[in-house]
Amino acid sequence: MDFKKLIAKRRSIRKYDARPVPQEVVDRLVAATMSAPSSRNSHSTHLMVITNPETIARMAEMRDYGSAFMKNAPLAILVMGDQSVTDKWLVNASISATILQLACVDEGLGSCWVHIDGSLQRKAEPEGPKADAFVRELFPEIPDHFGILCAIAIGYSEFEPAPLPEWDVAAHLHHE
Ligand SMILES: Cc1cc2nc3c(=O)[nH]c(=O)nc-3n(C[C@H](O)[C@H](O)[C@H](O)COP(=O)(O)O)c2cc1C
């Protein structure tokens, strides 16, 4: 897809129809994500692909705000980083997650970021447990030295998303 079209089409999509994402599409998403640049070429990003509906429904409970929508997603990809190879894992993982979301647009898929790193399980409990702990309990195979940035919930959009609203670019643009 033309880059300008791709950028214009990107929206956070939180409602998906029942169609599963074909394996060959998942493979292309993973390949695109893994092409992301990384600090000192450290390739610190690791992904976990989740298609089991029961597991995705459990993931939706990681927080009491902003994650419930993912329970009906046919696909979720955890974006993680190996902290033992670079202290820039979070930046690397953020670039990977962004490329993953753009690759979704290119494949005709909708996606939405579900934040994990540093996020609380319950908004009203600032000293309470973190979403990270919930996810580690659900996936005990994740090594301790992996940081977990986010899950990207993915599926075919149930609706045609509105175009991106106008943004006050001038207010955020600085010249010297
Ligand atoms: C770092 C980051 C964290 C986000 N976390 C969540 C989240 O936990 N839950 C959610 O529903 N959306 C989340 N989003 C999506 C934003 O809410 C969304 O990008 C924003 O409202 C703008 O809408 P748009 O993506 O359609 O342009 C996140 C986006 C980013 C970049």
The ligand as a MOL file (V3000), in Angstrom:
LIG
                    3D

  0  0  0     0  0            999 V3000
M  V30 BEGIN CTAB
M  V30 COUNTS 31 33 0 0 0
M  V30 BEGIN ATOM
M  V30 1 C 1.9960 3.7800 23.8980 0
M  V30 2 C 0.5330 3.5500 23.6070 0
M  V30 3 C -0.2470 2.9170 24.5450 0
M  V30 4 C -1.5900 2.6580 24.2730 0
M  V30 5 N -2.3190 1.9230 25.1690 0
M  V30 6 C -3.6090 1.6290 24.8760 0
M  V30 7 C -4.3530 0.7840 25.7440 0
M  V30 8 O -3.8400 0.2480 26.7220 0
M  V30 9 N -5.6410 0.5410 25.4430 0
M  V30 10 C -6.2480 1.0830 24.3240 0
M  V30 11 O -7.4390 0.8190 24.1040 0
M  V30 12 N -5.5520 1.8790 23.4690 0
M  V30 13 C -4.2560 2.1520 23.7090 0
M  V30 14 N -3.5180 2.9100 22.8360 0
M  V30 15 C -4.1750 3.4570 21.6130 0
M  V30 16 C -4.4100 4.9670 21.7580 0
M  V30 17 O -5.4750 5.1800 22.6610 0
M  V30 18 C -4.7050 5.5640 20.3690 0
M  V30 19 O -3.5640 5.3970 19.5420 0
M  V30 20 C -5.0650 7.0300 20.4370 0
M  V30 21 O -6.2800 7.2230 21.1300 0
M  V30 22 C -5.2030 7.6670 19.0510 0
M  V30 23 O -6.1670 6.9860 18.2540 0
M  V30 24 P -5.7400 6.3920 16.8330 0
M  V30 25 O -4.7040 5.3240 17.0820 0
M  V30 26 O -7.0110 5.8450 16.2410 0
M  V30 27 O -5.1580 7.5180 16.0210 0
M  V30 28 C -2.1690 3.1350 23.0640 0
M  V30 29 C -1.3660 3.7760 22.1140 0
M  V30 30 C -0.0250 3.9610 22.3710 0
M  V30 31 C 0.8230 4.6100 21.3010 0
M  V30 END ATOM
M  V30 BEGIN BOND
M  V30 1 1 1 2
M  V30 2 1 2 3
M  V30 3 2 2 30
M  V30 4 2 3 4
M  V30 5 1 4 5
M  V30 6 1 4 28
M  V30 7 2 5 6
M  V30 8 1 6 7
M  V30 9 1 6 13
M  V30 10 2 7 8
M  V30 11 1 7 9
M  V30 12 1 9 10
M  V30 13 2 10 11
M  V30 14 1 10 12
M  V30 15 2 12 13
M  V30 16 1 13 14
M  V30 17 1 14 15
M  V30 18 1 14 28
M  V30 19 1 15 16
M  V30 20 1 16 17
M  V30 21 1 16 18
M  V30 22 1 18 19
M  V30 23 1 18 20
M  V30 24 1 20 21
M  V30 25 1 20 22
M  V30 26 1 22 23
M  V30 27 1 23 24
M  V30 28 2 24 25
M  V30 29 1 24 26
M  V30 30 1 24 27
M  V30 31 2 28 29
M  V30 32 1 29 30
M  V30 33 1 30 31
M  V30 END BOND
M  V30 END CTAB
M  END
